[in-house]
Amino acid sequence: MKINIQGILKHLIFAIFFILIPISVYTQDNPNKKEALIYYNYGLSSDQLGNYDRAIENFLKAYQLDSSYNDIFKLIGLSYIKASKYKEAIPYFEKAIEVKPDTSESYMNMGNAYYALKDYEKAIHYYEKAIEIDPELKSAYRNMGNAYYSLKNNEKYLENFKKAAQLGDTEIQRWLHVNGHSWK
């Protein structure tokens, strides 16, 4: 087996210049930032590994050490969603909306939490808010269609599915086609 020393050196140089130096520059003005960044990254890793409780714990520690993470509330809420703890996710999505009220993703996440709790009316409200911000958000139309379907409102669910299909949602396009509906 031949060891590629040049390849190893390239990766080492990449790590130094693009990972370690930015971390050291980022953390110079606040000594807690370095530790917060470690917890933040542990949170991301834990979430990716499916250990959602550990992810939440690490995200909360990161926030306690450095409150400048704009997406921390969203990440905590998403970890709760993945852990099927929908009620616990809602306050964090509310905070995410408070921090960044012009982001459709936060409203989508809130709608998804309410949808999972079978509170379809509230889910629809948040999907509509997401669409106000981003009228081309096909997943909001799809999810709103699902909520209307759960409420047995055939007219509204088809209207939203057709809009999602028009925006390019291929899964909904197939569903509409198989069920004899046109979206064009």
QUIBEL-V25859 format. One line per field, one symbol per residue. psi: psi as a letter, one per 20 degrees, with the letter a starting at -180 (. if undefined). Layout:
BEGIN
psi->???
END
This chain:
BEGIN
psi->pppngggghghggggghiggghghghihiohihghghghghhggggghijmhghggghgggghhhojjohjhgghgghhgghjkmghhhghhhghghggmikohhghgggghghghjkmhghggghhhgghhgnijnhhggghhghghghjkngghhgghghggghijnhghggggghjkqqi.
END
